[in-house]
């Protein structure tokens, strides 16, 4: 589970304790949005992008992330759309959540796409603060197991098309160095 700190941190201590008793771990972050769940079977992508190289608009960036997921869903035969509630939806069920942070037009955090994850955790929270709506996954919608390993090449293909860019894969040591540095910065900013 992730929650964000500050004014919008509306998660009550009793709720946190209840979820911890169920086995949830919490991380406070500085991203936009309210409480959500991240777990195995979710494709979580946190692109680090300097929007000055694209368009200096956070709304544009969120729209592009949503478009990436909509194209993935379309390729799989799923009719998905945007909503005023942010994220990507299949009817009244959220299939992808977006929570970002941008500082000087450099983005952190990003998107989580439900591929083949355990959706029961969402029953214990109001995902992203949204009540009375459901959550779904690519596996639920297609009837075929959609692992993150299967979906990653499809995600990268559509991400590169939507953002008109080329992604790069870093070796494991460099990835760890970058992610450790970002994690430490994010955790310090969230305090």
Residue pairs with C-beta under 8 A, 6 or more apart in sequence:
1 19
1 24
1 25
1 26
1 27
1 35
1 36
1 37
1 38
1 121
1 125
2 26
2 27
2 28
2 29
2 31
2 35
2 36
2 37
2 38
2 99
3 9
3 11
3 16
3 26
3 27
3 28
3 29
3 34
3 35
4 28
4 29
4 30
4 31
4 32
4 33
4 34
4 99
4 190
5 28
5 29
5 30
5 190
5 191
8 34
9 28
10 34
10 129
11 34
11 35
15 125
16 26
18 124
19 26
19 124
19 125
20 26
22 124
24 37
24 121
24 124
28 190
28 191
29 99
29 101
29 109
29 186
29 190
30 101
30 186
30 189
30 190
31 99
31 100
31 101
31 108
31 109
32 99
32 100
32 101
32 109
33 86
33 97
33 98
33 99
33 128
33 129
34 126
34 128
34 129
35 125
35 126
35 127
35 128
35 129
36 97
36 99
36 112
36 125
36 127
36 128
37 121
37 122
37 125
37 127
38 44
38 112
39 117
39 118
39 121
40 117
40 118
41 114
41 115
41 116
41 117
41 118
41 137
41 147
41 148
42 112
42 113
42 114
42 115
42 117
42 148
43 112
43 113
43 115
43 148
43 151
43 152
43 155
44 110
44 111
44 112
44 113
45 110
45 111
45 112
45 113
45 155
45 159
46 108
46 109
46 110
47 107
47 110
47 159
48 106
48 107
48 108
48 182
49 61
49 106
49 107
49 163
50 105
50 106
51 57
51 58
51 60
51 61
51 102
51 105
51 106
51 107
52 105
54 60
54 61
54 163
55 61
56 105
58 100
58 102
61 100
61 102
61 107
62 86
62 98
62 100
63 82
64 162
64 163
65 98
65 100
65 110
65 111
66 82
66 86
66 87
66 88
66 96
66 98
67 162
68 111
68 155
68 158
68 159
68 162
68 163
69 80
69 88
69 95
69 96
69 111
69 113
70 80
70 81
70 82
70 88
71 158
71 161
71 162
72 113
72 138
72 151
72 154
72 155
72 158
73 79
73 80
73 88
73 90
73 95
73 138
73 141
74 80
75 154
75 158
76 138
76 141
76 142
76 146
77 142
78 90
78 95
78 138
78 141
78 142
79 90
80 88
80 89
80 90
80 95
81 88
81 89
82 88
82 89
83 89
85 94
85 128
85 130
85 133
86 97
86 98
86 128
87 94
87 95
87 96
87 97
87 98
87 128
88 94
88 95
88 96
88 113
89 95
90 136
90 141
92 133
92 134
93 133
93 134
93 135
93 136
94 114
94 127
94 128
94 130
94 133
94 134
94 135
94 136
95 113
95 114
95 135
95 136
95 137
95 138
95 141
96 111
96 112
96 113
96 114
97 111
97 112
97 127
97 128
98 110
98 111
99 109
99 110
99 128
100 107
100 108
100 109
100 110
101 107
101 108
101 109
101 186
102 108
108 182
108 186
109 186
113 138
113 151
113 155
114 135
114 136
114 137
114 138
115 137
115 138
115 139
115 146
115 147
115 148
115 150
115 151
116 137
116 138
116 139
116 145
116 146
116 147
116 148
117 137
119 135
119 136
119 137
119 140
122 135
127 135
137 146
138 146
138 151
139 145
139 146
156 167
159 165
159 167
160 166
160 167
170 178
